[in-house]
């Protein structure tokens, strides 16, 4: 939306002149523009709330297929908005895009993590972050003036998502349904074997089926739990807390603020205004390359360490950005330091939280809680994004570059929580991870009991004396 923003605001004024013969004031245009941008988050929030019921009722694959129609309808509205002289069509299209993003983020994560072998689960999970970063980069690339970032072509830029939805509608039917969903929620053993054959070919998948049957036996009757049941269940409370903290930090870690701030950094470094879009391509390309590199090496690394190091690196970078931003106008070489720190922050984000957060509910929770877990995580994600979009301009106005210190605190809190309160998830089933959570909880309780008994002994000895 950054590239065609001037054209859309011009359309807002043109629509009001055409219908009401009235020219809007600048603040009125800004208000309509802000609502057009933020309505995407509202759609995403709604989409995340309905994902659990849709994915449980129709299955992961069918849910993703049906989800494409939101984009197709939205793309049609986007393409016709200029000819119809209607900015409202863009608003509705953005809202439909948001619903698609909310459903797709949860359903795709469930489908990929449930279909992947245990030893490749993290690698497959990283593809979600790779897809998001690649989509962002493609949007930046298509938005330059030489392609679709012109007055005549901007509706095609906004409607381009429709072509990707049509592509998925044509290709996704060739893939099988999630084997875990078929066995654990539908109880269809034959369909599960057929799905494994399509996904794995001639490889032995008997061990995966045995582990799923063990999970089914441990949970007795598999039934998708609601969000309320997930919140009320004490056995998964620590897993739920970890998911909430991780998804909150994903949006409040400062990545959107750094992207916003990068334009000021590029200007201060001497990059001309008409070349800023090309400089922004560099940030998007950095995120894509880092995500691809992380995809190649993540199976050799600890998931817990990847997330912890990512947040610690981001916290350190934000602290340095606060300093370089403060001296940016007084020291001539500071903008170049800020530019390096922007790319360094994107590197830590792409190789840490972005790669590991979205698949987290599928790793930490058993089958009956997965849909509800993704609903909670993605609801928190979209709510935080909406709040950030609303409050960030105020924070920048009041605090300036020191607003990064707020995001620094969020990174530290999440990083320390991961370090001390989350077990390793690499090559482990959800049941094994649940046992690790219980051990950590029991260890904390044991240390508390030991301390209380020591205090009691001291009190008794004092009384005797």
Order of alpha helices (4+ residues) and beta strands (2+ residues): alpha-alpha-alpha-alpha-alpha-alpha-alpha-alpha-alpha-alpha-alpha-alpha-alpha-alpha-alpha-alpha-alpha-alpha-alpha-alpha
